[in-house]
């Protein structure tokens, strides 16, 4: 596990709506755009092999800005296809806060980042002592049925708290702003509480108002 001082202050940024990476979780990605193929090639040349995942946000003027907080992952697996694309896996290392976006000659975006608020991301897996797994899985079953989703329930029952909550946060088809709320949750318990709220909201039929 790296120390805070070992993490670089400048990382490549991959803005991808609806994609969520969390510390110690895994995110599979399909890389095919030339700028992101260049980003991956450059990342693989570094010791850390980090890529920063972040949510883009639309602006009132019709443009795009970046969310303040993202999560960096280490490239821990990749496979090249015959036509030059990559299937990669990012393993979450730590969340970060954007300090400033950097200019330069790379075709992809880069940013100066601050890791200091997320030192606990570099520690061991979190526990959720208030987790009522039976009630949670009952709600999850109703949510999956309503959304037409399927899963391996035996694996969910056996997964530890963090793996279960983080995997569901990544995989469930929530809106980008809801994914951002899950990312920014300060503890595993608050992430689980947010996840429960989102599933209950979906089961009630949603509405025009989204979580802020």
VOTI-841201 format. One line per field, with one value per residue (C-alpha): residue in three letters; z, x, y. Coordinates in steps of 0.02 Angstrom, whole numbers, plus 50000, padded with zeros to 5 digits. Layout:
BEGIN
aa	c(ALA;...) .
c3	c(Z;...) .
c1	c(X;...) .
c2	c(Y;...) .
This chain:
BEGIN
aa	c(UNK;UNK;UNK;UNK;UNK;UNK;UNK;UNK;UNK;UNK;UNK;UNK;UNK;UNK;UNK;UNK;UNK;UNK;UNK;UNK;UNK;UNK;UNK;UNK;UNK;UNK;UNK;UNK;UNK;UNK;UNK;UNK;UNK;UNK;UNK;UNK;UNK;UNK;UNK;UNK;UNK;UNK;UNK;UNK;UNK;UNK;UNK;UNK;UNK;UNK;UNK;UNK;UNK;UNK;UNK;UNK;UNK;UNK;UNK;UNK;UNK;UNK;UNK;UNK;UNK;UNK;UNK;UNK;UNK;UNK;UNK;UNK;UNK;UNK;UNK;UNK;UNK;UNK;UNK;UNK;UNK;UNK;UNK;UNK;UNK;UNK;UNK;UNK;UNK;UNK;UNK;UNK;UNK;UNK;UNK;UNK;UNK;UNK;UNK;UNK;UNK;UNK;UNK;UNK;UNK;UNK;UNK;UNK;UNK;UNK;UNK;UNK;UNK;UNK;UNK;UNK;UNK;UNK;UNK;UNK;UNK;UNK;UNK;UNK;UNK;UNK;UNK;UNK;UNK;UNK;UNK;UNK;UNK;UNK;UNK;UNK;UNK;UNK;UNK;UNK;UNK;UNK;UNK;UNK;UNK;UNK;UNK;UNK;UNK;UNK;UNK;UNK;UNK;UNK;UNK;UNK;UNK;UNK;UNK;UNK;UNK;UNK;UNK;UNK;UNK;UNK;UNK;UNK;UNK;UNK;UNK;UNK;UNK;UNK;UNK;UNK;UNK;UNK;UNK;UNK;UNK;UNK;UNK;UNK;UNK;UNK;UNK;UNK;UNK;UNK;UNK;UNK;UNK;UNK;UNK;UNK;UNK;UNK;UNK;UNK;UNK;UNK;UNK;UNK;UNK;UNK;UNK;UNK;UNK;UNK;UNK;UNK) .
c3	c(50000;49950;50073;50045;50007;49871;49765;49621;49624;49437;49359;49195;49208;49126;49133;49109;49153;49268;49296;49479;49554;49742;49848;49842;49717;49536;49380;49207;49062;48873;48802;48617;48587;48525;48664;48798;48715;48728;48909;48948;48858;48959;49124;49097;49083;49260;49422;49494;49336;49398;49304;49387;49357;49376;49335;49205;49242;49116;49136;49109;48952;48874;48913;49031;49193;49310;49479;49622;49684;49590;49626;49555;49508;49469;49306;49372;49216;49030;48872;48697;48559;48381;48322;48451;48586;48770;48902;49067;49252;49373;49558;49665;49764;49836;49807;49765;49752;49594;49626;49447;49272;49179;49001;48893;48738;48787;48695;48861;49014;49164;49334;49489;49633;49823;49915;50093;50138;50095;50190;50262;50083;50091;50247;50271;50215;50314;50419;50437;50614;50593;50437;50443;50298;50297;50283;50155;50043;50052;49987;49857;49794;49769;49683;49565;49521;49483;49375;49286;49355;49407;49515;49605;49773;49857;49818;49888;50050;50072;50023;50160;50200;50098;49945;49943;49966;49849;49712;49715;49714;49557;49467;49504;49364;49459;49385;49377;49518;49627;49587;49642;49807;49835;49795;49915;50061;50203;50276;50222;50334;50249;50078;50128;50192;50028;49929;50029;49999;49811;49800;49903;49795;49637;49707;49742;49559;49567;49508;49437;49591;49607;49753;49763) .
c1	c(50000;50079;50103;50030;50202;50229;50083;50120;50049;50010;49906;49814;49627;49494;49324;49189;49006;48931;49095;49139;49302;49326;49479;49524;49383;49408;49340;49352;49371;49372;49501;49487;49494;49667;49690;49654;49763;49902;49856;49867;50034;50105;50033;50110;50281;50270;50307;50134;50032;49893;49743;49622;49438;49323;49146;49125;48984;48887;48890;48740;48826;48828;49011;49090;49186;49259;49195;49306;49340;49390;49478;49642;49668;49822;49822;49827;49775;49762;49736;49763;49642;49694;49635;49738;49610;49636;49530;49603;49568;49596;49614;49566;49709;49644;49523;49594;49540;49577;49693;49706;49695;49860;49894;50026;50053;49967;49806;49725;49689;49804;49781;49875;49791;49788;49775;49785;49600;49593;49737;49621;49595;49772;49736;49653;49476;49339;49206;49026;48977;48797;48771;48612;48654;48489;48384;48504;48499;48309;48305;48436;48332;48180;48288;48368;48198;48129;48280;48286;48459;48532;48679;48763;48676;48789;48940;48852;48812;48993;49076;49148;49062;49174;49182;48993;48949;49082;49046;48861;48899;49002;48884;48710;48641;48627;48639;48813;48772;48720;48882;48973;48880;48935;49114;49117;49040;49166;49146;49087;48935;48883;48911;48798;48667;48676;48662;48507;48429;48460;48383;48232;48210;48216;48087;47971;47978;48108;48054;48124;48225;48394;48513;48621) .
c2	c(50000;50167;50309;50482;50553;50423;50481;50601;50777;50772;50633;50600;50629;50521;50610;50478;50511;50380;50285;50263;50203;50182;50142;49957;49922;49871;49955;49874;49996;49982;50104;50144;50333;50386;50516;50387;50256;50386;50416;50231;50211;50356;50292;50121;50203;50273;50183;50216;50177;50293;50360;50480;50442;50592;50645;50783;50905;51009;51197;51315;51381;51208;51170;51047;51061;50931;50878;50932;50756;50599;50434;50373;50192;50091;49993;49815;49722;49752;49656;49720;49674;49636;49807;49903;49933;49891;49807;49867;49853;49996;49958;50108;50185;50348;50490;50660;50841;50939;51086;51144;51074;51084;51134;51053;50950;50786;50746;50696;50802;50813;50893;50942;50851;50852;50686;50753;50742;50557;50479;50344;50280;50211;50108;49939;49898;49984;49898;49952;49904;49959;49854;49748;49633;49539;49698;49770;49615;49614;49793;49751;49604;49717;49847;49721;49649;49822;49865;49696;49657;49490;49439;49295;49307;49180;49290;49444;49353;49302;49467;49576;49741;49855;49744;49724;49907;49973;49847;49889;50076;50049;49931;49999;50109;50273;50447;50529;50651;50505;50414;50570;50570;50389;50436;50582;50486;50508;50333;50162;50183;50345;50266;50121;50244;50340;50179;50129;50300;50287;50114;50165;50319;50215;50094;50241;50286;50423;50593;50751;50798;50714;50703;50858) .
